[in-house]
Amino acid sequence: MRYRVMLFGLVLPALLVAQQPEMPRFRAGANLVRVDAYVSKGDVALTDLKAEDFTVYEDDKPQRIENFELITARRPNPQSERIDPTNTRDMAQAVSDAARVFTLFFDRFHVQLSGSYHARKPIIESLDQIIGPDDLVGVMTPEISAQSVTYSRRTGSIERAVTDTWYWGEKNRVSPSSTPEEQAIETCYPQYPEIVRAMIARMREKRTLDSLRELVFHLDLLRPERKFVLVFTEGWPLYRPDPNLSRVLDNRIPSGDPVGVDPSTGGLRRAGGLDPRSGGSQTMEACDRQRTMLAYIDHEVEFRELLQLANRANVSFYPIDARGLVVFDTPIEWGVPVDVDAAWLRDRYNDRRDMASQTDGATVLDTNDISSAMQKVFKDVGSYYLMSYYSTNQKLDGRFRRIRVEVKRPDVEVRSRPGYLAPTESEARAAGVSMTRPGARSAPPPTVTRALDALAPARGNLPVRVQAVGGRGTISAVVELDSVTAKLPEWLSGGTLRLTFEPERTAGSSNTGQSQTMTIPIEPGQRSILIPRSEQPLAPGRYSVRAELTARNARTPIQVTTFATVPADAAEVGTGGLAARRGPSTGLVYVATADPRFRRTERLRIEVPLVGEGFAGAARLLTREGQPTPLIVSFSRRTDEATKQQFGVADITLAPLAEGEYVIELSITKGAKTDVVSYGFRIIS
């Protein structure tokens, strides 16, 4: 059918056969876990919370938050200003970095022609109002492999497809069977039309549920944060076992396929292949086996399992019935009794409500204003908090670990990732995690692992970023506006940065320091703000570093938080290094940056604060596996003329590097003591 070609043009061709998916597993480096939390009050997203307002529990045990940031989806912009990935690898990275990921699932087997027609306008209007430049959206149908879905920032092709091919709904349509499998069923049972209808209906429902299951597994592999799946469907019967469907027909006892020759190859035919007796598409024996299999499926159980998998994979379903207010579930000419029809309709509604409620989604049912309803349910997902922590549970047991997020503010609703599956020993070994058994592959040093873990929340297209490191009695920080944000009208006149150092007050913390707040003006056109040190000395301990940037012509600040540790008073080497870049965009000067993404046309410099004299040092570049590379990294020392602060400096030219993740390791020695500082970064082009 031509309309399928046009609609399916939105996705890449299915070049690979889908593998049987495995259960979603914990995949972060070491034991780093990322959690997204949607916090709202009265259906309005809250965007003024701080890291100390949250408590994360894993299996009822509190965890220490390592990274914290507020992700806010930007308003939709013109399609011409959006840039799409150009290959599969870039698309996978874009999905990982996107603020939000949406998948439109068109369940054409269970949507009537009127439903697909009425879905046009709501889809177009909602995409215009919901999808911003930091979001990605893809399209899938039951015939399309999840691995073949293309995610794009531009929605024009989707809008054209739903407009030009509005007749994609096939439910209750009188048309030839759409697949060779369905045609084979008609060929096998021409004298049993009720058998044909039942088998095809069950086959189509199975295809839809299998596709949704595959999509859940695929999305879980792409990113741990929440994924939104808009399911355009009118619901499913959710077939249960029916022994009558598998009854003996024409006194024929089920048996194996007859032996024969495949005329296309000249060899023995394969099971389920062409019938050597008639040249038909499928043998009667194969049809009978398929009929028996379909007779004993239990889609109600499979549906509940699908919701459990989606819950664990952090996938939220949003079932949408574009028909609007519905009175009857079946065409009136079918003659179904009113009470039976009402029961069917009620069951389909309840199943879709369960689909939404059990995956923290929402339904769009029982309304004729589909556009407004769709936009309303997505109002409170425009902003969310992204946190990460190192799990205190080090066991490699493959068990499901529950996550609970609490907020220290009354009368708010918190929705978060429900949990994750811990890795098994074999999975950890395959990923390079150190094992105690002979022959185990050695893991990267902890400093390398932590440096790479710091890249996890380094998402693309954030409006603002912050990086902070501790030195003796102080914290240094870099706050950087995104280039797109800096060009917005409200920022053309500059603004104000309010930077707060807040000591951690968790149980067992010995930090007795006081919080400090610095207010710094942001000049027009300024993107990078370097804060060389705190205004007052800070006591040793861990601090949250919260940056609040307010444009001169705006009221609501942009907020981002990170953490830094002030070392003990006797420490002479800082706990980390601040980065600076030099390249075509900066000219001959190095500009401090909080963005760990670099291009090959740039140079990268890392500066570690030092106290005292007599330091010697060396630097090297490591792969993400912790293996040294032959690329030379220079090491030197410098003293800031204004603050008299000393730094150990590593400098590298990035031109020889391929795209990927790397770590710069600085070894700074004084006497018999050596401190190691690592910085992770990513080459994007």
Steps between C-alpha positions, in 0.01 A plus 500: 500500500642839401407677818723268697799594292439868565451460872783257543729744321535666835719216624817334383469171312516197722844377406544272797272228629391581855671288760305357790535780756634450847365641822601867549817512706694755697765638264669795669872505570601334828179531701378843389122525476312783329152601613255745348236658723192688382371722780171685468238670711152544366607378153770768487866395481719634784833640385634668815613192694858447615709188539458509877121487452529143365565167665557193284447153640607169351318209662409740785865596562593869448757575228732798461426712194811556289359711215187711481354711224170642386412407141258742339370445148527815297210648313443376143698689239475512119564170324770660285711571811505137618790273411448125471756221545651382173579138588401223738780566747419870521132418543575267792705772666228757432240274662723465805550877521145612416291674764205276409444210260155434350390203292171511310369144474228466235311180579340484158349153559291640787408845372200557273516716191309775681753486784801544274320782318420689821854448631652728237426836655577408863835349402606803296385753761656306787834459325507874438427574866695221674814414303784746560853525357637277780244222442500207261200323349468179301223293340433128524229258385459126573680415174810707579794378704577717800867505396395663173319797650659833413483772766498855374473856629308605192136399494408617152529154345271353767245774449502446123468124543197511730340753265568319173448146633216565742336169397754285691235361740392147393269383777165366371596578140404261223831451323727218387733352759802723539776242552605165347427334835142620496459400136627152588233469769228589249642243258502227767146553627282634216197309630541630858474880487446524876830315556676738261360809675593370846854403402570829322358702790718315750802522273462877464457553872809289562695702246404823674589380850827350377589829331431698816710257698787533253470879515525495881822297490647720227423825680647366822826434320505851353473694827408445865292818532129499434373427152151602380303269271179643353292197403226585252262209548136418566596218735526124480281201588804342672415149388502211747540128421218362282508118461221519242735673258735201509229241439557225243384601153403253227621210715855619441750415775786753542834364373837613376564659162541256208845448356546678171729705279517877508469598132685826560816327630473139389568387856273363770228744598513659841225463757224751432618557142320444172271198481673256261164342413328813379762775483287693749645755735468279807418137572177401670708344777671834562163679503366254757803550723458873479128470576575296812760752613264794450220314677696476823659844519420707809538863405358622826802355681738627232345846528563511877858385443544776240396762756743359755784511248411858402490601864847360560636648177366846590266510200170685541204412278245760392207320332306733270163431340461760226135410433390722787187410694399145409158340558540159333808281473387309190321610182124495555449274195683222680199454722694460824265531802524839667603361840774286343628792293504721809699236691754475218538878488536520876771233503699675228480828691609336825796327335626826355454679830703225666763538229539867589469479878744211542768674293442852639346623177160646421206420271326715242155341491138615523559842349441664165773760560793267444754778433439682828494174694834388353665831576364502855635158595849607391503829689662352810775314313659809350748512790658233713794444732781265398706352783764232529640305792741217572301207631600376844401149391806348334352153443497366144182299548285604202214594732252783455579794727222740588559875483294752694541877486365727774482879504512709815204712399137430593215427261710423194484204263828325417532257210832330443671198354363199692824304508754301300641152462848463647761328281595139544862394540522395136361833380737692725794294374399564139485872575851496645413521868776362716437147629702304752507180299804392297499620141256781565546810290641786707285806545606860442633676810230657720618848398434417135161349575390804698622736232291317240202483734511879517415503128168322567303816583693705242201512270487697180311826458484590869429871551776528763777280641719521809829335597659540843814372673622532856833634623632572846230711666327597178301390193562613143226479240412566138143582396426496127193602304407296193561688175134477403385627840745790490346618170144508633349851514482507880875437528616763250532752783685266734384391842605389847660184640424400857740225613440319830732262684286290734668252741359148493294424812431131456516244777860424591633817335763687700474819297451793739550774241261782422333561166624784282335686214674707234325733256680562172384714205483340156598737223310509168633225275691332783457122513777377730529624858809391698484516877862456613422448869234548767487839671554351847695189609299178494529221756605157371209286377260446215300792360220542252583774250180657371501751216191714435519717189239768439485697178471874537163494326365187670360406840551124520861383549665206330637264763765228497678322785818297536712385794857567609712391795730731693796286608654487845697803617827316446423417137716672238336369181146580392232233466455559128587716203318774311498485122567767240478485121678679218390479140334681209223633725740644762791625293842487665375503859386217724142535625380317811228246422257277689411303188699171473427471128782607270578505130816387329572858393554603863765475770409392853665626817441365853608703804525349850537740797821454705628632833871540564815433299705200393248319279591278209244359264413305190188456292374237258194426291303181572228321307170431669639155588784666691768414242766766431529650152819619328367855466718752687340701781724781624521587870602834647433732794369852503409768754196722457618860525176630649436237768856360537342154476730233362385234254626177351417523129445224241465600134411287197423544131184306410545480122629136491210360704200312365152558634450339838572542870843553654662582833791734574691378805731734692748352749628774732786407733655673798752306698380143543132585445325487161148628436309390190238727343292387201275688258261326260398656170330407174607569142190573293652584163 
